[in-house]
Every structure is written in structure tokens, then in C-alpha cells.
Amino acid sequence: MDSPTKAKLDLLRLYLKNLPNSIPFVDPGGMSQYGFDFFLVDDEDMADKGPVGAINCQLEIWLGHWNNGPILFMEQGPSLCKLTDLFKEWFRGLSSDPEIPILHKWLDDLITAAEYAYSSTNTKLPEVMLDQAINAPLADIPVIRHTKRPWLGKSDTKLLKWGCANTSPAAPRVQALLLERK
């Protein structure tokens, strides 16, 4: 998998793990409407449309269509975050498929949808702390998340750990620094 795709997957994972609190959280084992823990494609779709077409069809069913505006996340939690693992598998296993740009478009649309979720609730995007991103092992890069506490009338800054290298609005600088380390 190429570096830009990996960076996008990492960015999506960061965004999905830290979606705004206004989106309901579904605990592991709860009744998730997404259910990406058990993602399967229809055999008939696979035969008719090929692997990427079948995946595209299921993503449209589960997440909706982009043509009506950004995808709106109805919930957050581990099941939705599993989506990034699925994309990683698909990009590795289907890299030679001529229809792979469809999955790249989905990845871009999901990042845009997550950014929309933040902007529509006036929540800042999670940011990588630059100084620690340069020297820390990739799995230990901390992230700052700003959340609003309306009952206190102020913002609260939380330091969160996340399990993969990532970029944010400082994407070009952070990504370049992380790539230099390799």
C-alpha cells in the first residue's frame, strides 16, 4: 500500500475514533447499525460486479449515497472504526483490480464525511502533537482532542492515545516528518 493511502487510512481511523460526542456511541457487542465487524459481500454481486463492485454496493447500502450530500454517521464506536481495517485489507488484496479507484473515492468521501461531522458540531478536528510525533514510536503518538462542555461553558482539551500514525490539518508537515523517520 502506498504512503498517501496509508496516511488517509490513518487519518480516517483517527477521525472515526474521536467523532464528536453528539453522535451516539455504540459499545462493543451493542446493536450497531453498521456492523462492519461482520462485513460480507453478496455472492451474486461478486459474480455480477466483481469484488470492488460488490464492496461498493454494500457500502452504499450500509452508509448511504454521497450524491445527496456528505455521508452522515448515525453512530460511532468500534464497529465503525473497523471500516479502516477493511479498507486496509481491500487495498492490499485488490491493488491490481482496475476498479480500485472506486475504493479510493470511498476513502476520500468518508474522510470528508468525518470532517463534516466535526464542522457541523463546531468541534475541532483531532490534531497530532508535532513535537511528539517526530520522536515517538508510531503506535504511541498522542493526539489532542478538543471537546466542548456546554454545561461548563468552556472547552476541555483531552490527550488521547491512538494506535496508528496519522496526520490532520497539519498533514503535509506531519506526514513529511513521519516519512523521513522511516
Steps between C-alpha positions, in 0.01 A plus 500: 500500500639840409579768760220745404238224531641388834497860623136536394406177677676619813322834477162330460574275799587804712184682396273200555648422843438856613171600338309778677307405813173598330518177297374212716762249613422128463701278734675187372245223487217755478252514216691698241315598187826478305634163611833527318628229737316253276524661158409263217429553133222323316619208283269608220641855509850354501426300184320788324707799607836361608653549846526880495149536355359269769678694775377828352142368497518397868656831604215684327246286684665542841619862481277658238576693184730799479295661222249639755772682694760369741450163663358552848624270774205378706721352773860459603697225667723201430278361225532819294875516569532147361432657161863619480624143550275384218633769267855398586420138407326607180785725387751222561297218347351689206788732408513369143123524445429764232200622702704579815452878445140445618631401844738797501198723432318339793799566724506867398123529547517346848775741606289789369195362685696480825631855453141610437393331827757711684421827321122460534537475879768772525746241634868532419660220306739279699858615453830321522742661741793580269785488749399156628414367154858555388664292773234255622449147373214512251263307728551747787433831327266702721210699364332805644123504482306811581149444624240749608329470834190715465411465867835659594497751218858419399708260299682206648823371350565128533815312413412179321717210389436334169644197334626619165701777338281780379472846363244774544465859379878517537513205261783598269743589780420201721495251215834624370654469845365150551617386159849639565523275807455183294 
